[in-house]
């Protein structure tokens, strides 16, 4: 990438990080803080963490500087001061850098948030370790500049920043990495509508629980969340938890919902909401990670089964069926339809190996297999029975049609000699036996008749076709 492109990309990243951070910080302070204390939860840092984790090579300077400046701007507008917010901004930058560094250092091969151990690691780092360290500076800032109690501010900082990171980072990371878009593209339209419908259901239930219900019925949120987890997957779970957090946070800070029913103290309300969201995360994220891990394991096992099946039924050199694979496929065809069988022997194959070596011999076999596929198309069943002997089963073909196909195969080989080197080409000769069978006839019987015809072709001087009586 050129220097100008790098600069443009860094500027775009700086503006993206700064703009998103400012919107999140300003709205959070306005909705969940009295302008002096620490906000009930802080999603802004999750934006920076997700942007840095989404980059293979994190661009620390544009992201962190954008977050710091956006933090100052948001605090200036909402709190009307810059002295304390400067320290808040520096503390948030330290927290973000700490979370990203620790997660990258200890991430497993599957990446961040992809397995149950990774989720537990993320919860510990983003929900406890990093906020506990940065909370020392944050609570001291709240105490000296805004007169807030030190211990209360420290606890609030841990809960606020930890929940903000835990709730919003998973979803934002999936957006910035492109996983969300890729997931939607891979789903059918019915599955897309199902996922959106379930997320809408979570939103409606969340609105009812936090804004309408006259009694505290928080337990109603768990059934739709679990339904999203099992039907949509881990990306749906991340989005659903974020939806609940936003609805619950806004409603509680305005005195609505089950949390507000329990106490009139805004600080206690914030802590109760934080405790509930923490419980929600500890319940849903590990389950979602386990479901995803099991789905990934099932996909790997399925791929492994397909690979083993291919190895067991296909010839690794030519890509056509081996003896076992051909017998299975041909038997299945003969059970339901008539067919013509073409048995092919590569004339004087041993002399090719003796003259040019086994590598050229292998290339000759591959060349023959490619021409057989081109001659019969997808309708035919092609097999390598061992060495230089090939068979082709043509479903629905009678003896005349099978003979015509055999002639077409010989014509293709004669018209397309194989190039060995700049001075040498190889014109492949084939001895061919043809037989036909009615539906329900045993494969062994038709193979025996075609082998007799092949033997007659060899007796007749090779490079010819003979048809079984």
TAQUI-V194417 format. One record per backbone hydrogen bond with DSSP energy under -0.5 kcal/mol. CO is the residue of the C=O (numbers start at 1). NH is the residue of the N-H. If there is no record, write none. Layout:
# TAQUI-V194417
((CO & NH) (CO & NH))
This chain:
# TAQUI-V194417
((2 & 6) (3 & 7) (4 & 8) (5 & 9) (6 & 10) (7 & 11) (8 & 12) (9 & 13) (10 & 14) (11 & 15) (12 & 16) (13 & 17) (14 & 18) (15 & 19) (16 & 20) (17 & 21) (18 & 22) (19 & 23) (20 & 24) (21 & 25) (22 & 26) (23 & 27) (24 & 28) (25 & 29) (26 & 30) (27 & 31) (28 & 32) (29 & 33) (32 & 40) (41 & 43) (43 & 46) (43 & 47) (44 & 47) (44 & 48) (45 & 49) (46 & 50) (47 & 51) (48 & 52) (49 & 53) (50 & 54) (51 & 55) (56 & 58) (58 & 60) (59 & 63) (60 & 64) (61 & 65) (62 & 66) (63 & 67) (64 & 68) (65 & 69) (66 & 70) (67 & 71) (68 & 72) (69 & 73) (70 & 74) (71 & 75) (72 & 76) (73 & 77) (74 & 78) (75 & 79) (75 & 80) (75 & 81) (76 & 80) (82 & 86) (83 & 87) (84 & 87) (84 & 88) (85 & 89) (86 & 90) (87 & 91) (88 & 92) (89 & 93) (90 & 94) (91 & 95) (92 & 96) (93 & 97) (94 & 98) (95 & 99) (96 & 100) (97 & 101) (98 & 102) (99 & 103) (100 & 104) (101 & 105) (102 & 106) (103 & 107) (108 & 111) (111 & 114) (115 & 119) (116 & 120) (117 & 121) (118 & 122) (119 & 123) (120 & 124) (121 & 125) (122 & 126) (122 & 127) (123 & 127) (124 & 128) (124 & 129) (125 & 130) (128 & 132) (129 & 133) (130 & 134) (131 & 135) (132 & 136) (133 & 136) (133 & 137) (134 & 138) (135 & 139) (136 & 140) (137 & 141) (138 & 142) (139 & 143) (140 & 144) (141 & 145) (141 & 146) (142 & 146) (142 & 148) (143 & 147) (149 & 153) (150 & 154) (151 & 155) (152 & 156) (153 & 157) (154 & 158) (155 & 159) (156 & 160) (157 & 161) (157 & 162) (158 & 162) (159 & 163) (160 & 42) (160 & 164) (161 & 165) (162 & 166) (163 & 167) (164 & 168) (165 & 169) (168 & 172) (169 & 173) (170 & 174) (171 & 175) (172 & 176) (173 & 177) (174 & 179) (174 & 180) (175 & 178) (178 & 182) (179 & 183) (180 & 184) (181 & 185) (182 & 186) (183 & 187) (188 & 192) (189 & 193) (190 & 194) (191 & 195) (192 & 196) (193 & 197) (194 & 198) (195 & 199) (196 & 200) (197 & 201) (198 & 202) (199 & 203) (200 & 204) (201 & 205) (202 & 206) (203 & 207) (204 & 208) (205 & 209) (206 & 210) (207 & 211) (207 & 212) (208 & 212) (208 & 213) (209 & 258) (215 & 217) (217 & 220) (218 & 221) (219 & 222) (219 & 223) (220 & 224) (221 & 225) (222 & 226) (223 & 227) (224 & 228) (225 & 229) (226 & 230) (227 & 231) (228 & 232) (228 & 233) (233 & 237) (234 & 238) (235 & 239) (236 & 240) (237 & 241) (238 & 242) (239 & 243) (240 & 244) (241 & 245) (242 & 246) (243 & 247) (244 & 248) (245 & 249) (246 & 250) (247 & 251) (248 & 252) (249 & 253) (250 & 254) (251 & 254) (251 & 256) (252 & 255) (256 & 260) (257 & 261) (258 & 262) (259 & 262) (259 & 263) (264 & 266) (265 & 269) (266 & 270) (267 & 271) (268 & 272) (269 & 273) (270 & 274) (271 & 275) (272 & 276) (273 & 277) (274 & 278) (275 & 279) (276 & 280) (277 & 281) (278 & 282) (279 & 283) (280 & 284) (281 & 285) (281 & 286) (283 & 287) (284 & 288) (285 & 289) (286 & 290) (287 & 291) (288 & 292) (289 & 293) (290 & 294) (291 & 295) (292 & 296) (293 & 297) (294 & 298) (295 & 299) (296 & 300) (297 & 301) (298 & 302) (299 & 303) (300 & 304) (301 & 305) (302 & 306) (303 & 307) (304 & 308) (305 & 309) (306 & 310) (307 & 311) (308 & 312) (309 & 313) (310 & 314) (313 & 322) (314 & 316) (315 & 319) (320 & 315) (321 & 384) (322 & 326) (323 & 327) (324 & 328) (325 & 329) (326 & 330) (327 & 331) (328 & 332) (329 & 333) (330 & 334) (331 & 335) (333 & 336) (333 & 337) (334 & 440) (338 & 396) (339 & 437) (340 & 394) (341 & 343) (341 & 435) (342 & 392) (343 & 433) (344 & 390) (345 & 347) (345 & 431) (346 & 349) (348 & 352) (349 & 352) (349 & 353) (350 & 354) (351 & 355) (352 & 356) (352 & 357) (353 & 357) (357 & 361) (358 & 362) (359 & 363) (360 & 364) (361 & 365) (362 & 366) (363 & 367) (364 & 368) (365 & 369) (366 & 370) (367 & 371) (368 & 372) (369 & 373) (370 & 374) (371 & 375) (372 & 376) (373 & 377) (376 & 379) (376 & 380) (380 & 382) (381 & 393) (382 & 321) (383 & 385) (383 & 391) (386 & 389) (388 & 346) (389 & 385) (389 & 386) (390 & 344) (391 & 383) (392 & 342) (392 & 394) (393 & 381) (393 & 395) (394 & 340) (394 & 397) (398 & 402) (399 & 403) (400 & 404) (401 & 405) (402 & 406) (403 & 407) (404 & 408) (405 & 409) (406 & 410) (407 & 411) (408 & 412) (409 & 413) (410 & 414) (411 & 415) (412 & 416) (418 & 426) (424 & 420) (424 & 421) (425 & 427) (426 & 418) (426 & 428) (429 & 347) (430 & 432) (431 & 345) (432 & 466) (433 & 343) (434 & 468) (435 & 341) (437 & 339) (438 & 441) (442 & 446) (443 & 447) (444 & 448) (445 & 449) (446 & 450) (447 & 451) (448 & 452) (449 & 453) (450 & 454) (451 & 455) (452 & 456) (453 & 457) (454 & 458) (455 & 459) (456 & 460) (457 & 462) (458 & 461) (464 & 432) (466 & 434))
